Amino acid sequence: MAKEKIVLAYSGGLDTSVILKWLKETYDAEIIAFTADIGQKEELDGLEAKALATGASKVYIDDLQEEFAKDFIFPMFQSGALYEGQYLLGTSIARPLIAKRMVEIARAEGATAIAHGATGKGNDQVRFELTAAALAPEIKVIAPWRSNEFREQFPGRAEMIAYAQEHNIPVTASAAKPYSTDRNLLHISFESGMLEDPWFDPSAESNKDMYVLSVAPEDAPDQPEYVELTFEAGDCVAVNGERLNPLGVMEKLNELGGKHGIGRIDMVENRFVGMKSRGVYETPGGTILFTAHRKMESLTMDRDVMHLRDSLISKYAQLVYNGFWFAPERLALQALVTESQKNVTGVVRLKLYKGNVIGAGVKSPVSLYNPDIATMEADPSQAYDQNDATGFIHLNALRLKVSSGVEQSKKQ
């Protein structure tokens, strides 16, 4: 009989390297390693050879960067999603794409299961498995970190490192590694290790080497740089007049943002599984895009449409963070978001300076701003009669007066 096939989400780090070998031995299975290229750059070097040397029968390293930018990052940014007021969801939005491709490979290869290296304490396990449930409920999911057998064998990193050495698995991890990272086209995250102390200051001079995508704001150029972003129907389609696809937009904005120390945040967030965790993030290009998109909306988006969409930002961000990208409620919200963006078209000018993204002008052929109406001078269009405000205020004040009268009568 042919051996069972398992598709493993493989990064080449200590955990997934050990898991690859462990799965092969424990399940007597054929392991197909899958790595999604979503912007990890040099982290992908040598992965295929390493996976094969560790025991994988086949390796997929798929460049998904354009799909990531076009079908995941851009739709999410149209929604204005921001988790707990700070986090631009860089890790969260990548997981459904990775899991989607995993189940596609599993079906193509005739695999009965997919596996991941997410721990039982984190959000990623939920994101991977909810995506699998939505797209391929017939495929089994193996989560070694939730296996008692696996945890008994590997109670800590020291045991994993020893296992790797015993099986000649090349890993660069050491027991003293101070933090873990996760990088993609949108951001890089840092967590665990020294960062588990929320009083620890990663921005201190002595910790500058931790950051990857950006210079420290104090080390950024002393002269500001202006950048213009062109939008069509809610998506950025050009930077400084140069037409770019979504991937090109993200790469260009990452370069500009990193140069000027833009997009660093340090937060304690609420995980879906119930605990709080501290994360440090660099999102240089995403921060510029987020700011520009909001400014474009301010000129072109109907007031009540904007307010309705804004009332759903927290829900949308929560759905992405918690792993419900392919859930029907997120798809329904996306339909509303897409409709809201049809006139978000024009050009935004920004000034980048030492960690700041500063608005410096906005224009649009479908602008809803009319200076003749908004002017404090005489209104040449006579579209607004200031006397009309008297009745408007009286009507809106009526319920307040009635409520106040009730409160006064209670005191008598």
N, C-alpha and C positions, 0 to 999 in steps of 0.2 A: 504494500500500500504506500502511496505517496505521503510524504510527511506533511503535517499541517503547516500552512504558511501564515506568518505574522508580519504585519507591516509596522515597523517601529519608527516613531518620530525621533530622529537621531541628530544630535548637535555636535557629537564628538567630544563633549566634556566628560568629566569623571562619571557622573551619574548614568548618562545614556550609554557610555562605553561599557560600564559594568553591567548594566541592564541587558545590553545586547547579548553578552556572553551568558548571563544568568538565564535569560529566556530560552536560549538555544539548548542549554543543559537541562533546565527544569521541564520544558515542554517537549523536548526532543523534536524541535520544530525547525523549519527553514525560516530564517530571519531576513526580511527585506528592509534594508535601511533607507529611510527617506529624509532628506534635508531640503527644506524650502529656502531658496535664495530670495530673501526679502530685504536684502541690503546689509548683510553682516560683513561685507568686504573681505578683509584678509582672514577672518575667522573660518572661512570656507576652505582655505588652502590645505591640501593634503587629506581632506575628509574621506574621499572615496577609497584611497589606499588604506587608510586607517580602519575604516569600517570592514573592508574585505579581510584585512589582517586579523581583525577581532572575531570574525566568524560569519559575517553577513554573506549570504549567497548572491545578493544582488544589491546595487545601490542606485538610488535615484537622487540626483541633485538638480532640482528644477528651478529655473529662473522665473519667479513669480512677481517680480518687482513692478512691472507695468500693470498687471492685474490688481496687485495690492493698491497701487496708487489710484487707478481708475475706478475700481469697483468697490473699494472698501474705504480708503482714506477720504477721497473726494465726497462721496455721498454722506459720510459721517460729518465732515466739516460743513456741509450744507445745513445740517441740523443745528449747528452751534453747540454740539455736545461738549460738555465740560463736567467731569465727575468731581463732585464735592467742591466745586468752585475753582479747582486748580488743575486737575489732571486731564491732559489731552488724549488719554486712552491709547497710548502707543503700543503697549503690550497687548491690551485687551482686544484691539481691532485686528491684530495679526493672527490670533489663534483660530478664529473660524475659517480663515483662508487655508491655514496649514491643515486643519482637520478635514476640510473639504477635499483637498488634494489627496490626503491619506486614504479616504474611502474610495476615491476614484482609482487609485493605484491598487487598493485591495480588490476591487471588483475586476480590474483588468488582469490581475495576477491570480485570481481565484483564491485569495486569502480569506480565512474565516475570522480573523481577528486583527485589530490594530492595538498598538501599545504606546504608552507615553511615559515620560519620566517625571511627571508632575507629582509633587508630594501631596499627602492627604490633608495638609494644612492650608494649601493655597487656592487661588482662584482658577489657575490654568486647568486643573483636572475637570472642573465644572465646564469650562469653555470648550475643551476638546470633546467631552462626552455629550454635552447637549447638542453640539453640532452633528456628531455622529448619529445621535438619536433622531435628529430632524431629517438627515439626509440618507442614512442607511441603517435603519433600526435592526436589520437582520445580522449586522456585523457585530461580533463580540468585542468588548473593550477590556484590555488587560492593563491594570494600574499596579505595577509591582510595589510601589510605596504603600499601598493599602493592603498588601499581603503580609500576614503575620510571619510567614516563612521567610520572606525577604527581609523584613525588619529585624527578625531574630538573627539572621546571618549578618546583617549590616546595621548595627545599632548606631554607628557613627561614621564619620568620614575616614577615620584611621583604618577601619576594617575594609572600607571600599578601596582605599589606596593599596593596602596590603594584598587584596584580591587581584587588583590590576597588575601589581608587580608579579604576583605568583603566576598569572596567566599571560605574562608578557604583553600586556595592554599598555601602549604608550599614553600616558596622561601627564599633563603639566601641573595638575593640582597638587597642592601641598596641604598638610594639616593646618598650616598657619595662614591660609588664604584669607585676606581680611574682608572680602565682600564678594557677592555674585553679580553678574551683569547679564543683560539681555538686550541685544541690539537689532534694530531693523531700520528701514527707510525713514520712518517717522521719528524714532527716538532711540535713546539708550537708557536703560534703568539700572540702578544700583540698589542692592538691598542686602540684608543680613550682615553677619560679622560685626565690625565696629559700628555699623550704621544702626544696629539694634538699640543703641543708646540714643534716645531722642535729643539728648543734650550735646551729643558729639557734633562738631561743626565741620561739615565737609568743605565749606568755602574758605577755611583757614589757609594761610599761605603754605603750611606744611602738607596740605592735602590736595594741592592743585593738580598733581599728577593723576589723580583718580579720573578726572574728566577726559572725555574722548572727542566729543563733537564740537566743543566750543572753548574759546579762551575765557579766562576770568574777565568779568566786565571791566575791572580796573586796569587790565592789560590790553584792552581793546583799543583801536585807533583813537587818537585824540580829536580827529575830525569826523563829523557825521557823514554818512553816505545816504543818498536818496535812491529809492527804488520805486518803480511803477509796476503795478500788477493790473493786467487787463482781465476782466471777467466777462463771461458769456453764460447766461442762464445759471448763475450760481457757481460756476467752475472757473478757476484761473486758467487762462489759455495762453498767456504771454507774460514775460518778465522783461521789463525795459524795452518793450516793443518787439522782442524776439518770440515768435510763436514756438511753443513747446508742448509736448504731450504731458500728461500728468506726472509721469516719472521724471521727465526733464524739469518740470516745475519744482518738484520736491528736491531734486539734486541741486538746482541753482539756489533755491531758498535756504537749503541747509548750509551751503557754502557761505552765503551772505550772513546768515544768522550766526553761524559759528565764528566768523571773523569778528563780529561785534559783540560777542558774549551774550547772545540772546537765547532765552528759552530754558533757563535753569530753574527748577523748583525743588523744594524739599518739603515733604508733607507726611503727616500721619493719616493714613486712610483707613476706611472701614472695609475689610474684606467681606465677600459674600458669605463665607463660611462662619462669620461671627466675630472674629478677632480683629484688633487693630494692628496695622503694620506700618513701618516707616519706610518710605521710598524716596530716592533722589533721582530726578529725571532731567535729561537734556532733550529738548525738543526745539531746536533752532528754527528750522524751516516751517514747522507746524505753527509755531507761535506767530511768525510773520503772516502766514496764510490766514490764521484764525482772526487776527486783528484786521487785516485787509478786507476779509469777507464781511465782517461785521460793519465796517465803515461803508462798504458798497451797499449793503442792505439798508443802511440808514437813509440813503438818498433815494432808493428805488422801490422800497417795499412798503406796501400799504400798511398803515398803522395797526389796524385790527388783525390783519393777517400776521404781522410780526408778533403782536402780543399773544395771539393764539399759539403760534409756533414756539415762542419763548416759554409759554406755560408748560410745554411738553419737553423742554430741554433736559430737565432733571430725569424724567422718565426714560427718554431716549438714551441718555448717558448711562443710566442704571442698567438698561437692557444690554448695552454693549459690554459694560464692565462685568456683568453677571453671566455673559455667555449666550444671550438669546438673539444673536444676530439673525439666525434663520427662523426665528419664531414668527408666527403670523402677526402678532401685535407690532413687532418692529417693522415688518414689511408694510403694514397698514400705515404706520407713522411715516415711513419713507415716502409713501405715495403723497401724503399731505405736504411733506417737506419739499418734494420735487415740484409740486404745483406752486408752492410759495416762492420758488426760485426763478420762475419763468422770466421775470423782468430784472433780475439782479445782474445787470449788464453795465459795463462802463470801465473806468480806470481809477485806481486808487494810488495816490502818491504817499509814501511813508519815508520817515527819516529814522535811520538806524544809528543809535549812539549809546555805547557803553551799557549794553543790556536792555536798552529801552527801544520800543517800537512806537514812534510818535507820528500821529496823523499829520499830513502836510498837503492835503487837497484831495478832492474827489469830484468826478464829473461823469455824466451819463447822458446818452441820447434819449433815455426814457426816465429821466429824473422827475420825481414828484415834488421836488422843491421849486417853488415859484417865488423869486425875490420880490416881484411886484406885490404879491399878497403878503409876504412875511415882513416887508419893510416897515421900519418905524416912521418913515416919512409918508407923505401923501400917497395913497394907493391909486396909481394911474388906471388900474384895471377895474376898480370899483367892485371887485369880486367879493369883498368882505366889508360888511357894514358893522362898524363897532357898536352901534346901538343894539344890534341883534344879541350881543352878549348879555344885555340886561335880563331879557327873558330866559335865556339859557341858564344864567346863574340862579334866577328865581326858581326855575323848575328843579334844578339840582339841589337847591337848598331846602326845598319843601320838606323832605323826609327828615332832614337834620333838625329843622325847627319843630316838627311834630315830636320827634324823639326827645328833644330838649324840654319841650313842654311837659311830657310825661315824667321826666326825671325831676323837674321843678315841683310838680304836683305831689310827688312822693315825699318831698321834704316838708310839705306844709302840714 
